[in-house]
Amino acid sequence: MTNRSVAGSLGQRTWAAAEGLRPGGGRPRRRWKVEDNTRILPAWLSRIMVPVMALFVLVPVVYMLLLSVTPNSKVALGGVSLAEPDFGNYVAIWSVAPLLGGLVHTLIIAGAAAAISVAFGLLAAYPLTRMRFTGRRAFLYGLLGSQTVPGTTLVLPLFATFSFIQTLFGARVIGSYPPIIFTYMTFGLPLSTWLLVAYLRTIPRELEEAGLVDGCSRAKALRRIVLPIALPAVVVAFVFAFLIGWNDLLFASVFTNNSTQTLAVVMQSFANTQAGSGLPLYGDLMAAAVVSAVPVVVLYLVFQRYLVRGLSAGSMTGI
């Protein structure tokens, strides 16, 4: 075959492919429209809803930032200005409210509760995804059902339990770290287990079986094979469990005292004190609110990559 005939044959095939025809003639190929199944809203509605939702989220945050750099006297008169920002509110709040102590106590309590919840959640999620036993399905749905219990219904039973333990052993229990950490674990542990079960189901069992063949025990396979792969889910579970303790006010106001009170209790006391005074220090309140939000924002920024991977992976289908 000459070069001219080869070029002619290739040109005919290229023209046929462009026209949607088979190279040797025949019926044209059907062109199927590819649909984006990941899109929830139509494109035109998304272009409208995204700016609207961003506006709803950003306006309160921006207004809080503006109030935090405005003098209290000007804020009391309803004025907000960014022309001459005054950062004196951020300096004054550390002397008028025990924010530093509240930050330290919250980091200890919420961090310990989140870490223990994730550790026990991983130990519970592994057999739930790798073993079959009676009551497994009921246990999983029980974890999900526990998240629907209102926190207000648990305050009195927990307080009575801790009071009984305090009376029985003659030691101070209420007002120390263990009761409030255990309380936050009652919410963080089911959530962590549920999230980790969803992620561990996506990890192929062949990886662990290869490790078991090489002589690894179940515990060693969990530590060296499963845990590094499941790190995004572990981070997601830790962040969500941490937020339970960080945002809580109800249990912290009951099970802590002046030596262990969290940042939420400090903020509430500071707000109540300012409300009862002659001139509420709204600038100081907003500055304190910004300071209390910074650790959580930093936590999200640091683990953003893991959060996206952990939240997007896994499915509860077939549990």
KOLMARTI-442867 format. One record per residue (C-alpha): x negated, y negated, z. Coordinates in pm, whole numbers, padded with zeros to 5 digits, always signed. Last residue first. Layout:
<recs>
XYZ/...
</recs>
This chain:
<recs>
+02441+00170+05706/+02513+00206+05335/+02502-00160+05247/+02328-00370+05512/+02090-00525+05262/+01728-00625+05285/+01518-00907+05148/+01619-01272+05102/+01604-01365+05470/+01261-01215+05529/+01102-01355+05216/+01233-01707+05272/+01146-01700+05641/+00797-01569+05575/+00712-01859+05345/+00866-02113+05583/+00673-01986+05884/+00467-02299+05951/+00734-02539+05830/+01009-02377+06034/+00801-02381+06351/+00703-02744+06289/+01070-02837+06262/+01143-02648+06585/+00861-02822+06770/+00966-03170+06639/+01332-03156+06742/+01277-03237+07110/+01057-03534+07019/+01326-03670+06785/+01591-03636+07054/+01367-03814+07307/+01326-04101+07061/+01703-04110+07013/+01761-04130+07386/+01493-04397+07427/+01656-04612+07160/+01997-04555+07317/+01880-04693+07650/+02221-04747+07802/+02244-05093+07967/+02431-05098+08299/+02344-04745+08401/+02585-04452+08414/+02534-04354+08051/+02157-04365+08096/+02168-04113+08379/+02403-03884+08188/+02176-03893+07881/+01866-03816+08089/+02040-03529+08265/+02153-03385+07931/+01807-03423+07779/+01642-03254+08078/+01892-02968+08060/+01819-02918+07688/+01444-02937+07755/+01454-02649+08000/+01471-02658+08378/+01213-02442+08557/+01102-02644+08860/+01417-02857+08879/+01641-02552+08872/+01732-02285+08619/+02006-02020+08596/+02316-02240+08565/+02205-02534+08348/+01996-02300+08134/+02293-02072+08073/+02509-02349+07926/+02240-02559+07755/+02102-02331+07486/+01930-02479+07181/+01576-02356+07249/+01679-02024+07395/+01883-01915+07095/+01636-02086+06861/+01364-01845+06972/+01577-01545+06877/+01627-01694+06531/+01256-01767+06491/+01147-01426+06621/+01389-01236+06397/+01268-01429+06092/+00902-01369+06184/+00963-00996+06231/+01145-00985+05898/+00846-01144+05723/+00605-00904+05905/+00786-00590+05786/+00500-00482+05560/+00238-00531+05833/+00463-00352+06087/+00545-00049+05874/+00196+00076+05794/-00043+00025+06087/+00187-00005+06388/+00476+00210+06272/+00243+00471+06127/+00050+00478+06456/+00369+00525+06656/+00490+00802+06427/+00153+00976+06444/-00103+00939+06170/-00285+01250+06045/-00328+01187+05673/+00004+01362+05605/+00173+01122+05846/+00025+00828+05657/+00154+00957+05326/+00494+01012+05485/+00489+00654+05610/+00438+00515+05261/+00684+00763+05111/+00957+00622+05333/+00991+00322+05106/+01052-00009+05290/+01393-00160+05201/+01567+00002+05499/+01315-00168+05726/+01458-00506+05628/+01821-00453+05726/+01722-00270+06044/+01496-00560+06135/+01779-00812+06108/+02015-00602+06320/+01753-00533+06585/+01662-00900+06612/+02027-01004+06649/+02096-00737+06910/+01782-00839+07108/+01830-01216+07088/+02172-01237+07255/+02114-01026+07566/+01750-01136+07546/+01853-01493+07629/+01993-01374+07960/+01682-01169+08038/+01467-01479+07987/+01704-01683+08208/+01685-01425+08485/+01307-01366+08460/+01191-01734+08473/+01294-01841+08822/+01588-02056+08931/+01810-01766+09029/+01584-01489+09156/+01448-01606+09491/+01369-01304+09702/+01567-01126+09975/+01572-00800+09784/+01945-00732+09809/+02054-01095+09830/+01865-01195+09515/+01981-00882+09333/+02341-00962+09427/+02301-01323+09315/+02154-01207+08984/+02452-00981+08922/+02708-01244+09024/+02544-01501+08797/+02539-01254+08508/+02906-01171+08554/+03001-01543+08583/+02805-01665+08279/+02901-01382+08046/+03246-01507+07940/+03103-01848+07850/+02868-01686+07598/+03153-01581+07375/+03130-01215+07259/+03113-01199+06878/+02743-01111+06868/+02812-00794+07066/+03022-00667+06776/+02718-00651+06546/+02522-00451+06799/+02821-00222+06848/+02835-00174+06472/+02481-00043+06482/+02548+00180+06783/+02859+00324+06622/+02659+00414+06309/+02388+00587+06510/+02632+00771+06736/+02504+01116+06646/+02156+01120+06499/+01983+01058+06168/+01631+00920+06176/+01428+00667+05975/+01645+00354+05980/+01780+00372+06337/+01451+00521+06455/+01265+00207+06339/+01527-00049+06439/+01505+00027+06811/+01127-00014+06842/+01148-00323+06620/+01423-00472+06837/+01222-00399+07152/+00931-00605+07018/+01155-00871+06862/+01352-00922+07183/+01035-00933+07392/+00883-01202+07168/+01205-01406+07153/+01261-01401+07530/+00897-01493+07596/+00906-01779+07345/+01240-01915+07468/+01130-01913+07832/+00770-02031+07789/+00844-02287+07518/+01144-02414+07711/+00945-02452+08033/+00666-02643+07855/+00904-02875+07672/+01106-02945+07987/+00790-03027+08179/+00681-03268+07908/+01023-03430+07886/+01043-03526+08253/+01238-03847+08176/+01162-04216+08244/+00782-04191+08216/+00757-03980+07902/+01042-04173+07742/+00854-04504+07753/+00586-04424+07495/+00826-04300+07226/+01051-04599+07294/+00755-04833+07243/+00736-04733+06879/+00889-05060+06760/+00956-05083+06389/+00964-05438+06247/+01154-05431+05916/+01324-05103+05999/+01622-05259+06173/+01927-05131+06352/+02167-05362+06532/+02472-05257+06730/+02416-05491+07022/+02291-05206+07241/+02049-05111+06960/+01892-05458+06977/+01833-05439+07350/+01700-05086+07322/+01430-05184+07072/+01450-05000+06735/+01207-04719+06648/+01430-04437+06780/+01741-04592+06627/+01591-04566+06278/+01493-04203+06330/+01843-04116+06452/+01994-04289+06149/+01765-04092+05918/+01867-03766+06081/+02238-03851+06074/+02218-03947+05702/+02001-03651+05595/+02241-03361+05645/+02558-03514+05503/+02362-03665+05217/+02198-03333+05135/+02544-03175+05124/+02665-03442+04879/+02349-03420+04666/+02388-03038+04639/+02765-03045+04585/+02769-03252+04265/+02500-03077+04064/+02629-02746+04201/+02977-02823+04063/+02838-02876+03712/+02637-02553+03729/+02928-02341+03846/+02902-02217+04206/+02760-01893+04343/+02476-01841+04095/+02287-01519+04154/+02476-01330+03884/+02324-01544+03611/+02486-01408+03299/+02295-01290+02995/+02508-01317+02682/+02484-01005+02471/+02374-01039+02114/+02512-00753+01913/+02284-00621+01645/+02389-00658+01285/+02524-00353+01098/+02310-00188+00837/+02009-00323+00650/+01672-00148+00679/+01520-00404+00918/+01836-00416+01137/+02003-00751+01141/+02009-01026+01407/+01917-01298+01159/+01578-01356+01322/+01511-00983+01335/+01601-00946+00966/+01373-01236+00871/+01081-01084+01067/+01144-00744+00914/+01149-00888+00562/+00830-01083+00629/+00657-00771+00759/+00755-00578+00444/+00641-00860+00218/+00308-00886+00398/+00256-00511+00361/+00350-00528-00007/+00101-00811-00069/-00176-00634+00123/-00141-00335-00104/+00000+00000+00000/
</recs>
